[in-house]
Amino acid sequence: MLPGLFACAAMAEQTASATWEEFERVGLRAGTIRKVERFPEARNPAYKVWVDFGPFGIRQSSAQITALYSPEELIGRQVICATGLGSKRVAGFKSEILITGFARADGAIVLSRPDRTVPDGSALC
């Protein structure tokens, strides 16, 4: 697995399939990035990111997306996030969602996002 890519655990070979109920419990939703801060306390280069899910509110995440994106260009961008994974502490910061993306060969993450604007909070179906 590429260094620093805990988000790419799905690349590892799986020994068992998830059930449909497990997939539904996780949930993938579109949201708009409203705020981004640099996160120097994180072990790997990361940002603190706040994503607006409309009726579901704003959730925060630690995201290792610094290689390809500046904080300024992320504001207003819609992304696809896993919302039902529970929270995780990253260097004292509560990360509530997983912003999804694809790992390039060099380890940089390319964000996954809708190709057209959808309402914030829309579920992937």
JOVENVEN-V456632 format. One record per run of one state. SS is the DSSP state (@ for helix, = for strand, . for the rest). FROM is the first residue (numbers start at 1). TO is the last residue. Records with the same first field share a line. If there is no record, write none. Layout:
BEGIN
SS = FROM-TO  FROM-TO
END
This chain:
BEGIN
. = 1-5  12-19  27-27  39-46  53-53  57-57  64-70  75-77  83-87  91-92  96-97  100-100  104-108  112-122  124-125
@ = 6-11  20-26  54-56  71-74
= = 28-38  47-52  58-63  78-82  88-90  93-95  98-99  101-103  109-111  123-123
END
